Amino acid sequence: MIPRIYIVDDEAPARARLSTLLSDIVAECPHYLVGEAGHAQAALEGIRATAPDLVLLDVQMPGMSGLQLAEQLLNNTGAAEPPLIIFVTAYDDYALSAFDVQAFDYLVKPVRATRLAQAIARASRVRQHAQAASATGPVSATGLPRQHFAVQERGRMSLVPMAEVLYLKAELKYVTLRTKTKEYLIEDSLVSIEEELALHFVRVHRNALVARNAISGVERVMQAADSDGDGDKPQEIWQVILRDIDHRLPISRRQLAEIKALVR
């Protein structure tokens, strides 16, 4: 699909710069520029009138901020599907807030043409996939799942791209998120993650979800019986083999057939 794009920035030179960048990449990244606005109220009216697929949105604007505008677009556009939001801003400290309103991407000025083209191309593919999926079932408000997990580390928040997550495991009150190199604690429940991201993660055990593309195989091992086992007899269990790390996760009997099917 060829996306319809709308620009929102309170500074005219910034809007002109984005328009020029869009003209520079139109051959490699086809699109339609359907309008622009210098403040949020005009943007709301213009976006309702033009129904863009994608909005390039500044964060800091007089009156209603870009974050507030994004929240309104997400919750009340008057259209069947709200536009995807790519924030384009001079400030890098609003990224977490941007993803709270389900922003698709976050670009820091000065924006390079290649980076803008990549963001638009990805958004176009996601939009096309969402439109196709809507014919077979419901989709989320933006037509796409989250792209990051917000994690706490040494008193500060940061974002972990979902593509880096290998598994999530429930432990006491928290969920451990594991990447190739690190572990983080998050407050999301496994149930809510599974409901939202079932296409990305599969349950291997009652306390663990694994990224489908992180599964490289399964193996059968003998494990010593614990206090709840059948006497002193060792137990046969299956484990999931993960790419990039040596750690194994047990597979419950209920999930074994599904996990085996993924690696055939």
ABEGO torsion letter per residue (X at the ends): XBBBBBBBBABAAAAAAAAAAAAAAAAABBBBBAEBBABAAAAAAAAAAAGBABBBBBABBBEBBAAAAAAAAAABAGBABBBBBBBBBABAAAAAAAAAAGBABBBBOBBBAAAAAAAAAAAAAAAAAAAAAAAAEBBBAAGBBBABBBBBBGGBBBBBBAAABABBBBBEABBBBBBAABBBBBABBAAAAAAAAAAABBBABAABBBBAAABAEBBBBBBBBBAABBEABBBBBBBBBBBGBABBBBBBAAAAAAAAAAAX
